[in-house]
Amino acid sequence: MAAEAAFFIKPEAITVTPTSTTQGSGSHKITDLWLYVNGKFQGAYPTGNLMPIITKNENVKINILAGIKNNGISDTRISWPFYDLINIDTLVESGKTINRSITFKYNPNTKFEWMENFDGSGFTLVKSIGTVSGNGNSDANWSISPTSEAFEGKSAVIDMSGMFTGAIAQVESAATHTLPLANANVYLEINYKCNERFEVGVISGSTTKSTVFVTPSENWNKIYIHLADALNREPNSTAQKIYFKMVKNGDIPNQKMYLDNIKVVYL
C-alpha cells in the first residue's frame, strides 16, 4: 500500500512573545510541539524534529501547542495551556519540507497573579520570618546578584557560603495571593540556577505545604511548577504565599540559589 501524501514542517527558532509588559519575560522551556491535523491529535514531537503532515493532497488545518515538562519531570510532559495554540490553514505539495519559526503568545485568558523580575526599585520577595516549617526565622536573606551572574537584567541570589550545616534559607512572596481552589491550572514559572536542591511550596497561614524539590542546575534553567495539589491540601485557603527554601549542605562550601522571572499564573 502506498504511503499517504504528506509534507513536513521543520521547526526552527521557538519563541514566546509577551503582548504586554504585564506578562513579563518571554523566557521559556518548550520541549515538545503537540500536533493536531484537522482536529485529530497526531503526536508530540521534540522541538527541532520534523513534523509530518498527512494531507491526502488536500487543504489541511493544523494546530500546534507548546509542550513542557510538568514540574521539570521528563515522564510528565503536558501541553502548556497558558500559551495560545498556533493555527495554520494551508495546502502544501506532498514531499515538501517547510522550515518555520514558531512563536507562541500567552493565552488571553491567563491571569498573572504574581510577577517579580527584580529589575525594579521595590521587590515583592522577602525573607521568611516565623514560617520556616516550625524552625523559626530564615537564617539567610537574599540580595541582588552581580550582573555577570544574572539571567535577565537583575536576579535574586541566596548565598549560604560559610553558614553552618543545616542552616535554612527561605524567602517568600511579600503578600498573600488569592488563588483559585479546585482548579488544576495554577502554576509557578521561574528561571533558576543552584548547586543544591531547593524546595518550593505554598504557605497557608502558618502551615507550609511542599510542592516540589528542584534539582541542582549549574546553568540557568526554567521550570513550570504545578501548585494546584498543594493549594487544595488541608488546611486550604484562597490566601496563599509562595516560598522557596534551601537547607545548607556541609559538603557544598559555596552553596547558592538564584531566582528570576517569578510568575504565578492560572486560568
C-alpha positions as a Markdown table, in Angstrom:
| # | Residue | x | y | z |
|---|---|---|---|---|
| 1 | Met | 0.0 | 0.0 | 0.0 |
| 2 | Ala | 1.4 | 3.4 | -0.9 |
| 3 | Ala | 2.1 | 5.9 | 1.8 |
| 4 | Glu | -0.4 | 8.7 | 2.2 |
| 5 | Ala | 0.6 | 12.1 | 0.8 |
| 6 | Ala | 2.4 | 14.2 | 3.4 |
| 7 | Phe | 4.6 | 17.3 | 3.7 |
| 8 | Phe | 6.8 | 18.2 | 6.6 |
| 9 | Ile | 7.3 | 21.2 | 9.0 |
| 10 | Lys | 10.8 | 21.7 | 10.3 |
| 11 | Pro | 10.6 | 24.0 | 13.4 |
| 12 | Glu | 13.4 | 26.5 | 13.6 |
| 13 | Ala | 13.5 | 29.1 | 16.3 |
| 14 | Ile | 10.8 | 28.6 | 19.0 |
| 15 | Thr | 10.0 | 31.8 | 21.0 |
| 16 | Val | 7.4 | 33.2 | 23.4 |
| 17 | Thr | 6.4 | 36.8 | 22.7 |
| 18 | Pro | 4.5 | 38.6 | 25.6 |
| 19 | Thr | 1.9 | 41.0 | 24.2 |
| 20 | Ser | 2.4 | 43.5 | 27.1 |
| 21 | Thr | 4.8 | 44.3 | 29.9 |
| 22 | Thr | 2.2 | 42.9 | 32.4 |
| 23 | Gln | 3.1 | 39.4 | 31.1 |
| 24 | Gly | 6.7 | 39.6 | 32.0 |
| 25 | Ser | 9.6 | 37.8 | 30.3 |
| 26 | Gly | 9.3 | 35.6 | 27.2 |
| 27 | Ser | 11.8 | 33.1 | 28.6 |
| 28 | His | 10.5 | 29.5 | 28.1 |
| 29 | Lys | 11.4 | 25.9 | 28.2 |
| 30 | Ile | 9.2 | 24.4 | 25.5 |
| 31 | Thr | 10.4 | 20.8 | 24.9 |
| 32 | Asp | 7.8 | 19.4 | 22.6 |
| 33 | Leu | 5.3 | 20.5 | 20.0 |
| 34 | Trp | 1.9 | 18.9 | 20.1 |
| 35 | Leu | 0.5 | 18.5 | 16.6 |
| 36 | Tyr | -3.2 | 18.3 | 15.6 |
| 37 | Val | -4.2 | 17.9 | 11.9 |
| 38 | Asn | -7.8 | 18.5 | 11.0 |
| 39 | Gly | -8.7 | 18.3 | 14.7 |
| 40 | Lys | -7.0 | 14.9 | 15.3 |
| 41 | Phe | -4.0 | 14.5 | 17.6 |
| 42 | Gln | -1.1 | 13.3 | 15.5 |
| 43 | Gly | 1.7 | 13.3 | 18.1 |
| 44 | Ala | 4.1 | 15.2 | 20.3 |
| 45 | Tyr | 7.4 | 15.9 | 18.6 |
| 46 | Pro | 10.6 | 17.1 | 20.4 |
| 47 | Thr | 11.4 | 20.6 | 19.3 |
| 48 | Gly | 13.6 | 20.6 | 16.2 |
| 49 | Asn | 12.2 | 17.3 | 14.9 |
| 50 | Leu | 10.4 | 17.1 | 11.6 |
| 51 | Met | 6.6 | 17.0 | 11.9 |
| 52 | Pro | 4.9 | 15.0 | 9.1 |
| 53 | Ile | 1.5 | 16.5 | 8.0 |
| 54 | Ile | -0.7 | 13.9 | 6.2 |
| 55 | Thr | -2.6 | 15.9 | 3.6 |
| 56 | Lys | -4.0 | 13.4 | 1.0 |
| 57 | Asn | -3.1 | 16.3 | -1.3 |
| 58 | Glu | -5.9 | 18.4 | 0.2 |
| 59 | Asn | -6.1 | 21.6 | 2.3 |
| 60 | Val | -5.4 | 20.9 | 6.0 |
| 61 | Lys | -6.0 | 22.7 | 9.2 |
| 62 | Ile | -3.0 | 22.5 | 11.6 |
| 63 | Asn | -2.9 | 23.3 | 15.3 |
| 64 | Ile | 0.4 | 23.4 | 17.2 |
| 65 | Leu | 0.5 | 23.5 | 21.0 |
| 66 | Ala | 3.6 | 24.1 | 23.2 |
| 67 | Gly | 4.7 | 21.1 | 25.4 |
| 68 | Ile | 6.6 | 21.3 | 28.6 |
| 69 | Lys | 7.8 | 19.1 | 31.4 |
| 70 | Asn | 5.4 | 19.3 | 34.3 |
| 71 | Asn | 7.4 | 20.1 | 37.5 |
| 72 | Gly | 10.5 | 19.6 | 35.3 |
| 73 | Ile | 10.0 | 15.8 | 35.1 |
| 74 | Ser | 10.6 | 14.2 | 31.7 |
| 75 | Asp | 8.0 | 11.5 | 32.3 |
| 76 | Thr | 5.2 | 14.0 | 32.9 |
| 77 | Arg | 5.1 | 16.0 | 29.7 |
| 78 | Ile | 2.0 | 18.0 | 29.0 |
| 79 | Ser | 0.7 | 20.6 | 26.6 |
| 80 | Trp | 1.0 | 24.0 | 28.2 |
| 81 | Pro | -2.4 | 25.7 | 28.4 |
| 82 | Phe | -1.1 | 29.2 | 29.2 |
| 83 | Tyr | 0.4 | 29.6 | 25.7 |
| 84 | Asp | -2.1 | 30.1 | 22.9 |
| 85 | Leu | -2.2 | 27.4 | 20.1 |
| 86 | Ile | -0.9 | 28.2 | 16.7 |
| 87 | Asn | -3.4 | 27.8 | 13.8 |
| 88 | Ile | -2.2 | 27.1 | 10.2 |
| 89 | Asp | -4.6 | 26.6 | 7.3 |
| 90 | Thr | -2.6 | 25.5 | 4.2 |
| 91 | Leu | -2.1 | 23.4 | 1.2 |
| 92 | Val | 1.4 | 22.3 | 0.5 |
| 93 | Glu | 2.7 | 19.9 | -2.1 |
| 94 | Ser | 3.4 | 16.4 | -0.9 |
| 95 | Gly | 7.0 | 15.7 | -0.1 |
| 96 | Lys | 7.9 | 19.3 | 0.6 |
| 97 | Thr | 9.7 | 20.4 | 3.8 |
| 98 | Ile | 8.7 | 23.8 | 5.2 |
| 99 | Asn | 11.2 | 25.5 | 7.6 |
| 100 | Arg | 9.2 | 27.6 | 10.0 |
| 101 | Ser | 9.9 | 29.6 | 13.1 |
| 102 | Ile | 7.3 | 29.1 | 15.9 |
| 103 | Thr | 6.2 | 32.0 | 18.1 |
| 104 | Phe | 3.7 | 31.4 | 20.9 |
| 105 | Lys | 1.8 | 34.1 | 22.8 |
| 106 | Tyr | 0.1 | 33.8 | 26.2 |
| 107 | Asn | -3.4 | 32.6 | 26.2 |
| 108 | Pro | -5.5 | 35.8 | 26.6 |
| 109 | Asn | -7.4 | 34.2 | 29.5 |
| 110 | Thr | -4.2 | 33.8 | 31.6 |
| 111 | Lys | -4.3 | 35.6 | 34.9 |
| 112 | Phe | -0.9 | 36.8 | 36.2 |
| 113 | Glu | -1.3 | 36.8 | 40.0 |
| 114 | Trp | 2.3 | 37.4 | 41.0 |
| 115 | Met | 5.3 | 38.5 | 39.0 |
| 116 | Glu | 8.8 | 39.5 | 40.1 |
| 117 | Asn | 11.8 | 40.0 | 37.8 |
| 118 | Phe | 14.0 | 42.0 | 40.3 |
| 119 | Asp | 14.5 | 44.8 | 37.7 |
| 120 | Gly | 12.5 | 47.5 | 39.5 |
| 121 | Ser | 13.2 | 49.6 | 42.6 |
| 122 | Gly | 10.9 | 47.7 | 45.0 |
| 123 | Phe | 10.6 | 43.9 | 45.4 |
| 124 | Thr | 7.8 | 41.5 | 46.3 |
| 125 | Leu | 10.1 | 38.8 | 47.7 |
| 126 | Val | 11.0 | 38.8 | 51.4 |
| 127 | Lys | 13.0 | 36.8 | 53.9 |
| 128 | Ser | 10.7 | 34.3 | 55.8 |
| 129 | Ile | 10.1 | 35.1 | 59.4 |
| 130 | Gly | 8.4 | 32.6 | 61.7 |
| 131 | Thr | 7.1 | 30.4 | 58.9 |
| 132 | Val | 10.0 | 28.1 | 58.2 |
| 133 | Ser | 8.2 | 24.7 | 58.9 |
| 134 | Gly | 8.4 | 25.3 | 62.7 |
| 135 | Asn | 12.1 | 26.2 | 62.6 |
| 136 | Gly | 11.7 | 29.9 | 63.3 |
| 137 | Asn | 13.2 | 32.6 | 61.1 |
| 138 | Ser | 15.2 | 32.0 | 58.0 |
| 139 | Asp | 19.0 | 32.1 | 58.7 |
| 140 | Ala | 19.8 | 33.7 | 55.4 |
| 141 | Asn | 18.5 | 36.7 | 53.4 |
| 142 | Trp | 18.5 | 37.3 | 49.7 |
| 143 | Ser | 20.2 | 40.0 | 47.6 |
| 144 | Ile | 20.5 | 41.2 | 44.0 |
| 145 | Ser | 23.1 | 39.1 | 42.2 |
| 146 | Pro | 26.0 | 40.7 | 40.3 |
| 147 | Thr | 25.0 | 41.5 | 36.7 |
| 148 | Ser | 27.5 | 38.9 | 35.4 |
| 149 | Glu | 25.6 | 36.1 | 37.2 |
| 150 | Ala | 22.1 | 37.4 | 36.4 |
| 151 | Phe | 19.7 | 35.8 | 33.9 |
| 152 | Glu | 17.9 | 38.9 | 32.5 |
| 153 | Gly | 18.6 | 42.3 | 33.9 |
| 154 | Lys | 18.8 | 41.6 | 37.6 |
| 155 | Ser | 18.3 | 38.4 | 39.5 |
| 156 | Ala | 17.9 | 37.4 | 43.2 |
| 157 | Val | 20.6 | 35.3 | 44.9 |
| 158 | Ile | 20.7 | 33.5 | 48.2 |
| 159 | Asp | 24.3 | 32.8 | 49.3 |
| 160 | Met | 24.8 | 30.3 | 52.0 |
| 161 | Ser | 28.6 | 30.2 | 51.8 |
| 162 | Gly | 30.1 | 29.9 | 55.3 |
| 163 | Met | 26.9 | 29.1 | 57.0 |
| 164 | Phe | 26.5 | 26.1 | 59.4 |
| 165 | Thr | 25.3 | 22.7 | 58.2 |
| 166 | Gly | 21.5 | 22.6 | 58.5 |
| 167 | Ala | 21.0 | 26.3 | 58.3 |
| 168 | Ile | 17.9 | 27.3 | 56.5 |
| 169 | Ala | 17.4 | 29.9 | 53.8 |
| 170 | Gln | 13.8 | 30.7 | 53.0 |
| 171 | Val | 12.2 | 33.5 | 51.1 |
| 172 | Glu | 8.5 | 34.0 | 50.2 |
| 173 | Ser | 6.1 | 36.3 | 48.5 |
| 174 | Ala | 5.7 | 39.5 | 50.5 |
| 175 | Ala | 1.9 | 39.5 | 50.1 |
| 176 | Thr | -0.7 | 36.8 | 50.2 |
| 177 | His | -2.3 | 35.9 | 46.9 |
| 178 | Thr | -5.8 | 34.9 | 46.2 |
| 179 | Leu | -5.5 | 31.7 | 44.1 |
| 180 | Pro | -8.4 | 29.5 | 43.0 |
| 181 | Leu | -9.1 | 26.2 | 44.6 |
| 182 | Ala | -10.5 | 23.2 | 42.6 |
| 183 | Asn | -8.6 | 24.5 | 39.6 |
| 184 | Ala | -5.9 | 22.3 | 38.0 |
| 185 | Asn | -4.4 | 25.1 | 36.0 |
| 186 | Val | -2.5 | 27.0 | 38.7 |
| 187 | Tyr | 1.3 | 27.2 | 38.1 |
| 188 | Leu | 4.5 | 28.9 | 39.1 |
| 189 | Glu | 7.1 | 29.7 | 36.4 |
| 190 | Ile | 10.7 | 30.5 | 37.4 |
| 191 | Asn | 14.1 | 30.8 | 36.0 |
| 192 | Tyr | 16.8 | 29.5 | 38.4 |
| 193 | Lys | 20.2 | 28.0 | 38.9 |
| 194 | Cys | 21.6 | 26.4 | 42.0 |
| 195 | Asn | 24.2 | 24.0 | 43.2 |
| 196 | Glu | 22.0 | 22.3 | 45.8 |
| 197 | Arg | 18.3 | 21.3 | 45.5 |
| 198 | Phe | 15.7 | 23.7 | 46.9 |
| 199 | Glu | 12.1 | 23.3 | 47.9 |
| 200 | Val | 9.1 | 25.2 | 46.5 |
| 201 | Gly | 5.7 | 25.3 | 48.1 |
| 202 | Val | 2.8 | 27.3 | 49.5 |
| 203 | Ile | 2.1 | 28.8 | 52.9 |
| 204 | Ser | -1.4 | 28.7 | 54.3 |
| 205 | Gly | -1.5 | 30.7 | 57.5 |
| 206 | Ser | 1.5 | 29.2 | 59.5 |
| 207 | Thr | 1.4 | 25.9 | 57.6 |
| 208 | Thr | 3.9 | 25.3 | 54.8 |
| 209 | Lys | 2.9 | 22.8 | 52.1 |
| 210 | Ser | 5.7 | 21.5 | 49.9 |
| 211 | Thr | 5.1 | 21.2 | 46.2 |
| 212 | Val | 8.4 | 20.0 | 44.6 |
| 213 | Phe | 12.1 | 19.8 | 45.2 |
| 214 | Val | 14.0 | 21.4 | 42.3 |
| 215 | Thr | 17.2 | 19.6 | 41.4 |
| 216 | Pro | 20.6 | 21.4 | 41.0 |
| 217 | Ser | 21.4 | 23.1 | 37.7 |
| 218 | Glu | 24.8 | 24.7 | 37.1 |
| 219 | Asn | 23.3 | 26.8 | 34.3 |
| 220 | Trp | 20.2 | 28.9 | 34.2 |
| 221 | Asn | 17.1 | 26.7 | 33.7 |
| 222 | Lys | 13.4 | 27.1 | 33.5 |
| 223 | Ile | 10.7 | 25.1 | 35.3 |
| 224 | Tyr | 6.9 | 25.1 | 35.4 |
| 225 | Ile | 5.7 | 24.0 | 38.8 |
| 226 | His | 2.1 | 22.7 | 39.4 |
| 227 | Leu | 0.7 | 24.4 | 42.5 |
| 228 | Ala | -2.8 | 23.1 | 42.5 |
| 229 | Asp | -2.3 | 20.0 | 44.5 |
| 230 | Ala | -0.6 | 21.9 | 47.4 |
| 231 | Leu | -3.3 | 24.6 | 47.3 |
| 232 | Asn | -6.0 | 22.1 | 47.8 |
| 233 | Arg | -4.2 | 20.1 | 50.5 |
| 234 | Glu | -5.6 | 20.8 | 54.0 |
| 235 | Pro | -5.6 | 23.3 | 55.5 |
| 236 | Asn | -6.5 | 25.1 | 52.4 |
| 237 | Ser | -7.2 | 28.8 | 51.9 |
| 238 | Thr | -7.5 | 31.1 | 48.9 |
| 239 | Ala | -5.0 | 33.4 | 50.7 |
| 240 | Gln | -1.6 | 31.8 | 50.0 |
| 241 | Lys | 2.1 | 32.8 | 49.9 |
| 242 | Ile | 4.7 | 31.1 | 47.7 |
| 243 | Tyr | 8.0 | 30.1 | 49.3 |
| 244 | Phe | 11.5 | 28.9 | 48.2 |
| 245 | Lys | 13.6 | 27.1 | 50.8 |
| 246 | Met | 17.2 | 25.7 | 50.8 |
| 247 | Val | 19.0 | 23.8 | 53.6 |
| 248 | Lys | 22.7 | 24.2 | 54.0 |
| 249 | Asn | 24.7 | 21.1 | 52.9 |
| 250 | Gly | 28.0 | 21.0 | 54.7 |
| 251 | Asp | 29.6 | 19.3 | 51.6 |
| 252 | Ile | 29.0 | 22.4 | 49.4 |
| 253 | Pro | 31.0 | 25.4 | 50.7 |
| 254 | Asn | 29.8 | 27.9 | 48.2 |
| 255 | Gln | 26.1 | 26.9 | 48.2 |
| 256 | Lys | 23.9 | 29.4 | 46.3 |
| 257 | Met | 20.5 | 29.7 | 44.7 |
| 258 | Tyr | 19.5 | 32.2 | 42.0 |
| 259 | Leu | 15.9 | 33.2 | 41.0 |
| 260 | Asp | 14.5 | 35.3 | 38.3 |
| 261 | Asn | 11.2 | 35.9 | 36.4 |
| 262 | Ile | 8.9 | 34.6 | 39.1 |
| 263 | Lys | 5.3 | 34.2 | 37.7 |
| 264 | Val | 2.2 | 32.7 | 39.3 |
| 265 | Val | -0.4 | 32.1 | 36.6 |
| 266 | Tyr | -3.8 | 30.5 | 36.4 |
| 267 | Leu | -6.7 | 30.1 | 34.0 |
